[in-house]
Amino acid sequence: MIYQWKTDARYSIGANIAAERLSKIRKETGGITPRAVVDDAASPKSPLHPCFEWSDDKAADAHRLWQARKLIGSIVVAEMYNEPVDRELRAFVHVAADLPRYEPIEIAMRDENMRDEIIDRAWREIKIWQTRYAAYQEFAELVDAIDNYRRKRSA
């Protein structure tokens, strides 16, 4: 197989090199796990080494930022406008217009620019999902329904 990075991926090594190393890790350890990858990459001789931040200070800060994102994304709305919410609705959503930040869902949905950004991102995520699972016959009907809905909306 020939590999390439996803569009938004930023790594200093080629995707084929990374994939070959992951295959080697799988053969040596019986599976590809984050722990096995980090253990391999810890060696400066590993081709995966430059894909990771090895400064403990920088890595710790990056991890705390990830924890903050996880915390923000873990809060859901239980009640809105004195009515219970019957699904998991994130209380804060990420918006990138002007300054990347999180905004309360009720503010983001009232602001036209933020709402448009969120809707556009949702459609991109749906397209990514369709691409990822299009080869599975079990999802063919759903993929077609999404395509039909999208065509109907844009007509």
C-alpha positions in Angstrom: 0.0 0.0 0.0 1.0 3.6 -0.4 0.1 6.0 2.4 -0.4 9.7 2.8 -1.2 11.9 5.8 -4.7 13.3 6.3 -5.1 16.8 5.0 -4.7 18.5 8.4 -1.9 16.3 9.7 1.5 17.9 10.3 4.4 15.5 10.7 8.0 15.9 9.7 8.3 12.3 8.3 6.5 10.7 5.4 3.3 8.7 6.0 4.8 5.7 4.3 7.7 5.7 6.8 5.3 6.1 9.7 3.0 3.3 8.5 6.0 0.9 7.9 7.2 1.6 11.5 3.7 1.0 12.9 3.6 -2.3 11.0 7.0 -3.2 12.5 5.7 -2.3 16.0 2.7 -4.6 15.4 4.9 -7.5 14.4 7.2 -7.0 17.4 4.5 -6.4 20.0 1.4 -8.1 18.7 -0.6 -4.9 18.1 -0.4 -1.2 17.6 -1.1 0.6 20.8 -0.3 4.2 21.9 2.0 2.8 24.6 3.9 0.7 22.1 4.2 3.6 19.7 5.5 6.0 22.4 8.0 3.4 23.7 9.3 2.9 20.2 9.4 6.6 19.4 11.4 7.4 22.6 14.5 6.2 20.9 16.1 9.0 18.9 16.9 6.3 16.3 13.2 5.6 15.7 11.8 7.3 12.6 8.8 8.2 14.8 10.9 10.2 17.3 10.4 13.6 15.7 6.6 13.2 15.7 6.6 13.7 19.5 7.4 16.5 21.9 10.2 15.3 24.1 10.5 18.4 26.3 8.7 17.4 29.5 7.7 21.1 30.2 6.2 21.6 26.7 4.6 18.1 26.7 3.1 18.7 30.2 1.6 22.0 29.1 0.2 20.5 25.9 -1.4 17.7 28.0 -3.0 20.2 30.4 -4.4 22.1 27.3 -5.8 18.8 26.1 -7.3 18.2 29.6 -8.9 21.7 29.5 -10.4 20.9 26.1 -11.7 17.6 27.5 -13.2 19.4 30.5 -14.9 22.0 28.4 -16.3 19.4 26.0 -17.6 17.2 28.8 -20.2 19.7 30.1 -23.6 19.0 28.6 -26.9 20.9 28.9 -29.4 19.1 31.1 -32.2 21.7 30.9 -32.8 24.6 28.5 -35.6 27.1 28.6 -37.1 25.2 31.6 -37.4 22.0 29.5 -35.2 18.9 30.0 -32.8 18.1 27.2 -33.2 14.5 26.1 -29.8 14.1 24.4 -26.2 15.0 25.1 -25.9 18.6 24.0 -22.5 20.2 24.5 -22.8 23.3 26.7 -19.8 25.0 25.0 -18.8 24.8 21.4 -15.5 25.6 19.6 -15.5 28.6 17.3 -12.5 29.8 15.4 -13.8 33.1 13.8 -11.7 36.0 14.9 -10.2 34.3 18.0 -10.3 30.5 18.5 -12.3 29.9 21.7 -15.3 28.1 23.2 -18.7 29.8 23.5 -21.9 28.8 25.3 -24.1 26.9 22.8 -27.0 29.3 23.3 -24.8 32.3 22.3 -23.2 30.5 19.4 -26.5 29.4 17.9 -27.9 33.0 18.1 -24.8 34.5 16.4 -25.1 34.1 12.6 -21.4 33.8 12.0 -20.7 31.4 14.8 -23.8 29.3 13.8 -22.7 29.2 10.2 -19.2 28.0 11.2 -20.6 25.3 13.4 -23.0 24.1 10.7 -20.2 24.1 8.1 -18.0 22.1 10.5 -20.8 19.6 11.1 -21.3 19.0 7.3 -17.5 18.5 7.0 -17.6 16.0 9.8 -20.5 14.2 8.2 -18.6 14.0 4.9 -15.6 12.6 6.8 -17.8 10.0 8.4 -19.3 9.1 5.0 -15.9 8.7 3.4 -14.7 6.6 6.3 -17.6 4.2 6.2 -18.8 4.3 2.6 -17.2 0.9 1.9 -19.4 -0.8 4.5 -22.6 -2.1 3.0 -24.3 -1.8 6.4 -24.2 2.0 6.1 -25.1 2.3 2.4 -28.7 3.3 3.0 -27.6 6.0 5.6 -24.9 7.3 3.3 -27.5 7.6 0.5 -30.0 9.3 2.8 -27.3 11.9 3.8 -26.5 12.6 0.2 -30.2 13.0 -0.7 -30.8 15.3 2.3 -27.8 17.4 1.3 -29.0 17.7 -2.3 -32.5 18.6 -1.2 -31.1 21.3 1.1 -28.9 22.9 -1.5 -31.6 22.9 -4.2 
